[in-house]
Every structure is written in C-alpha cells, then in structure tokens.
Amino acid sequence: MKNAERQAKHAEKWVPGWTSPQQFYDKILPERLAILSQARLRDLLLEAIERWLRGRRRKKSRNMTETDTDTAPLDQVWNSPKFKATFPFIDPPIESLENWVSENMDDASVYRDDDGTLVLSRRHVDENDPEEEERYKEELNEFLEALPEDCLSDEEEELREVLLSFLENWQGDSAPLIVDAFDFSHERSIKVYLAMCLFIPRQIKLRDWIVSRIGGEVEVVETGSGRSNAILRLAS
C-alpha cells in the first residue's frame, strides 16, 4: 500500500487518539529522540536500517532461504521515515553513510554494483535457525541480567504504566496482538513505543521483557500462528 493510500485509510477511520504518520515522524518521535543517549540513538538508527531491509525483502519474495542476503541501493534507506527522523540526532554527524554502516554493522557491507550504485548487503537472519535462537537467548539473558533484581527501573516503570493503560483502554473487537501495542497510529500505542525506545535494544522482543518482568500483570498468549501474532491481555 502506498503512503498516500495508507494515510487516506487512517483518515477514514479517524477517531480521538488516532495520529497521522506525518505527525508521528515530524513531531512526536523527534521529541523523544532528543532526550536519548547516543548509544540508544545509534541502536535505533540500526533498527531503522534493518527493518527497512526486511521490509524490502518481504516485498520481493516470500520464498527466499536463510542463506540469502538482503540487498538494496544504499540511498534508498532515506525512504524509511524512522531513519530520516533519527539520522539528524546522531552526534558527531554522519558524513558518510557508507563508512558509518561499515563501522557499525558487523553483518553488513556496502559495495558498488556494475552500474556504480552503492548497494547495502546484509546477511538474512532466520530467527528459527537453532544457532540464531541460541544467540538470541544469550542476548536476552545479558539484557535481563543488567536490570534491577528486586524492582523495575524508572524506564521499565514507564513502559509498564503505558502498556497497562493501553490494555485497560483497548476497544477492539478482539484482544490486541502484541504488535498492536507499539504501532504508530494511536496515542496509547505510540506511548508504548516511545517507552520502549528508552531502554529496550533492537534485538530484544517486547514479549520477552513482558514475560520476564511484568508477567504477573500482563499475559502473552500464543496463538499458534507465529510469535508476532501473540495476543496481550491483562492477567486475571
């Protein structure tokens, strides 16, 4: 769906609390980015690049294997609104995106194709691969071990509060999917995403933080159709 069509669709179902993509990327997101550390900004910029590449892959084909690489002309990363919003906050300013990618993305490379176009290439990651699952478990454990043992950090408490508010005020016909909790179209889900920006690394899934840190208040219910389709509900 093209940008204009997507915005028109949002406009048709406009209700109090709905936010336009332009308002989110031009005003709401930059206000949060302005208070983040450079380490968090770097992580968010990397996330924007990686998500943009994965999105292009989905559009190309659903039959590619885990050994394939995700590739795209480097200058097309500017088509990512999240990348454009985050880029200006990096300090020192990025003078060469090619060099920055080479220095900050261990699993990616930039090369010139036969037409002289700079191309970004990144190894495709299959999350279901046993080695990738093991790697993720290690990263998750490292992340969780750095959090306070007996209480939530201030950043965690903010995420907990906005997530509970999202669930308490959910008015959908069915329970929300976990991805509904941090999309960019409604003020309550936007608050969840902005709270995630404060401390959750791009590699870590929200569902795992919920299960590990506030599982007594929020339940993640698997639907059998993929982890991204798990639903959220208040614990009874």
N, C-alpha and C positions, 0 to 999 in steps of 0.2 A: 504494500500500500504506500503510495507516495505521500510526502509530507503534507501537502495541501489537503489531500483526501482524509488523512488521519486527523488533521485539525478540524476539518469540517464535521467529521464523525463525533469528535468531542463536543463541538459546538451544539450539535443536535440534541445531545443528552445533558446539556449543561444544567447543573443543579448547584445550590450553595455548597461551596467547598471544592468544587472542581477547578483545576488550574490548567491554563493553556501551556503547551510545551514552550512557547516563546517566553512566557512569564517565568517559568521554572529555570530555563537556561540563562536568561538575560538578567534576572534579578535574584531569585531565591537561592539557587545554587552558588553563585558568586559570593553572596553574603556569608555563607558557611565556609567556603573555601578560604576566605580572607582571614579566618581565625585559626586555620590549621597549620601544623608544623610542616616544614619542608619534607620531612620523611613521609608524612601522610599524603601530601600533595603529589610526591613522586609516585607513591603507590597507586593513587587514583588515576594519574596520567597513564601509568602502565595498564591499569584495568581498562581504561577507555580504549587504548590501542588493541588490547587482547579481545575485548568484546566486539570491537569493530571488525576485526579479522574473522572472528567466529560467525558474526552475522553475515559477512560476505560468503563464507563457506556454505552456510545453510541455503543461501540463495542460489549458489552454483549447483550443488548436488547433495543428495542425502545418501549417496551410495559410495562415499569415499572411505578408504580404510585408514586405520590409525597410523599407518606408515607415511601417509601423505603429509605434505606441508601446506600451510595456509599462506597464500601469497596475494599481494595487491600492490599497485603503484603507491609509493610512499606518500605522494602529495594528496592522495585521496583520503588520507586519515582525517583531513580537515572536514570531511563530510560528517564526522562524528560530533554532535553538539556537545557531548561531555568533554571530548578532547579540546574543543575550541574554548570551552568555559574554563578548563583547568590550566591550559598552557600559559596564559599570561601571569599566573601566580608563581610559577617556578622561578626560583632565585638561586644562583645567578641566571639571567635569561638564557634560554636555549638559542644559541647562534646557529647551530647546525643540527637539525633533527636527525639526520643520518648518523652523525657522531654520537648523539645522545642515545639513540636506540642501540647502537653497537656497544656502548659503555654500560647500559642499564638493563638490557635484555639478553641474558645468557643463552636463551634458547632461540634467538632470532638473529638474522643477518640482513644486511642491505647490499644489493648488488645492482649493476646496470645490465638491463637485458639487451638484446640485439638492436633495439631501436634507441638505445641510450637512456631509457627511462629507469629511474631509481625504483627498485622493487623491494618491498619488505617481505621477508620469508621467515615463517616460524613453524617449528615442528608441531603438528597437530597432536593434542593431548587427548587420549581416550581415558576418561575417568573410570571406566570399568576394567581397565587393564590392571592385573594384580600388582604390578610394580608401582603404578600410579596410585592405587588405593593405599599401598603401604607408605608411599611418600606423603600422601595427604594425612594419614593417621599421625605420622611423625610431626608434621607441621601443626596439626590441630593440638596435639599434646603439648608442644612447645608453647603455643599461644595460650592455652588454658593454664599451664603451669605458671605463666607470668602474671596471672590475675590474682587478686587477693583471695585467700583461702576461706575466710570467715565472713566476708561481706562482699557487696558489689562495689566496684569503683564508681566514681562520680559519672564517668562516661557510660558505664553499664546501667546505672540507675536511670539516666536519661532515656536510654533505649528501652529499658523495661517499662517506664511510665508511658512513653508514646505508643509502644506496642500494645499495652493493656488498653489504652484509650482507643486505639484502632479497633481492637476486637470488641470492646464494650459498645462501640458506636456503629459496628458493621450492620448494614441494612440490606445486604444482598439476599437473594432468594435461597442461596445455599452457603455453607461455610466457606470462608475465603481460602484460596490457595496461598501457599507461602509467598509466591511471587507477587500476589496482590498487596501484600503488606508493605512493600517498598517500591511500588511503581511511582511514576512521576505525574500522575493525573489528578490526585486528590490530596487536599492539605494534610489529612491524617497519615496517609501512606508516605507522603513527602517527608513528614517529620520523622518517620521511622528511618527512611533512607539517610536523612541528614544526621541522625544519631549514629547510624552505622558508620558514616564517614569518619567519625571521631576516633574510632579505635579498631574496627574490625578489618584486618588485612584482606586484600582482594582474593587470596587463596582460600579464606575460611568462609564456610557457608553459614548463613544466619541460623538455619535449622539446628546446627550442631552447638552453636552458642546457646540457643534456647533450651535444648535438651540438657546441656551440661550445667547451665547457670540459673535458669528460672523454670525448670521443668515441673516444679510443683504448682506453678500458676498458669502456665501455657502448655498445651499439649500439641505435639506434632503427630498427625495421624497419617500414616502411609496409605495411599490409595491403590497401590499395585501398578500404577502407570507411570512410574518414574519419580525420583525424589523431588523434582521441581514441581510436581503435581500434588505433593503432600498438602494436606489442609491444616489450618490452625484453628484452635478453639480454646476457650478458657477452661482450665482444669475444673472439674466438678468437686 
